[in-house]
Amino acid sequence: MMEELPLDQVSTLLAVVDEGTFDAAASALHLTPSAVSQRIKALEQRTGRVLLMRSKPVRPTESGQVVVRFARQLALLERGARDELGLAAGPGERQGPTRLAIAVNADSLATWFLPSLTRVPQDPPLCFELHREDEGHTTALLREGQVMAAVTSSPDPVAGCSVRALGLARYLPVASPEFEERHLSSGRLVDRLREAPVMSFDRRDELQDIFLRSLAGDSTPPVTASSFRHYMPTSEGFCAAVVAGLGWGLVPESHALPLLRSGALTLLATDRTMDVPLFWQQWKLDSPALAAVAAAVVATAAEELLPPR
């Protein structure tokens, strides 16, 4: 059972995963690499499971993810209690401010999310470790124990997590005027968009395909965008590529509106937008630090996003 796991072994496993190697973990914990290895072996013997893949960097197995998640939750609770009591870290314990790992999609990072972090009180001090991931896949990082909270498009809570609606992120279908003239000037818009070069964030990005299906309505087979795709894995780069005329794409409204006003972009469908629901998921922990971040994120989202439906 989890409560029977020796805490020194559990914290050592977390250090190895976070630092990436046994040697780096040994340095962080002020132990010898041999002592770190012995603790991990003892923990694996106690659980009867292989907990780490000895790769570079080290990665937890599925069983290891369970222990890592427990270790991270325990460390956060312990640090919160220590801060409330005004206790300093003891010899050999990891120093520094409380570190919160959060998964956020690129468009949120580029638009509304970062200002929310400036609202978080820094007494006691907090460090943020942001993991950039598509909003449809951030929940995987929660399950693996890599992050404590996430901006996600899923309303279904990960086991051990709570979920709150943040609002709707609106996207506009746009292209440069030259691109529209060259590729989209005649025929049905949905047919022209299917054949025209298109921008995608990465190979998991389906937003443009979803938009096309909404334009086409029910069709068999389902409509998809052109195979002539450019991949641009940053929000700013994606928008710049659309402005440059590489392809059409769905751009966050806050990025698109100034460019529409200046004439750098043109709106492809005046009566069609894409509204992506966003949610905040976090571990169910009585952690003042996590609660402070959640309050700041929810408050900022209420100001910057459309109200949830």
KABELNOR-V970137 format. One line per field, one symbol per residue. ss: DSSP state (H for helix, E for strand, L for the rest). phi: phi as a letter, one per 40 degrees, with the letter a starting at -180 (. if undefined). burial: # if it has 24 or more other ideal C-beta (glycine too) atoms within 12 Angstrom, else .. Layout:
# KABELNOR-V970137
ss->???
phi->???
burial->???
This chain:
# KABELNOR-V970137
ss->LHHHLLHHHHHHHHHHHHHLLHHHHHHHHLLLHHHHHHHHHHHHHHHLLLLEELLLLLEELHHHHHHHHHHHHHHHHHHHHHHHHLLLLLLLLLLLLEEEEEEELHHHHHLLHHHHHLLLLLLLLEEEEEEELLLLLHHHHHHHLLLLEEEELLLLLLLLEEEEEEEEEEEEEEELHHHHHHHLLLLLHHHHHHHLLEEELLLLLLHHHHHHHHHHLLLLLLLLLLLLEEELLLHHHHHHHHHLLLLEEEEEHHHHHHHHHHLLLEELLLLLEEEEEEEEEEELLLLHHHHHHHHHHHHHHHHHLELLL
phi->.dccccccccccdccccccgaccccccccgbcdccccccccccccccgbcbbccbbccbccccccccccccccccccccccccccgccccdgccchccbbcbbaccccccbbcddcccccdbbccbbbbcbcadccbcccccccgcbcaacbccccccdgbbbbccibccbbcbacdcccccbbcagcdcccccccdbcbcacccbccccccccccgcabcdcbcdccbbbbcbcccdccccccgcacacbddcccdcccccgcbbccacbbbbbbcbbbbaccbcbdcccccdcccccccccbbcccc
burial->....#...###########.##..##.##.#...###.##..##..#...##.....####..#################..#..........#...#################.##..#...#.#.############.##############...#..#################.##..##....##.###########..###########.......####..##.#..#.#######.############..##...######..############.#.########.######..###...
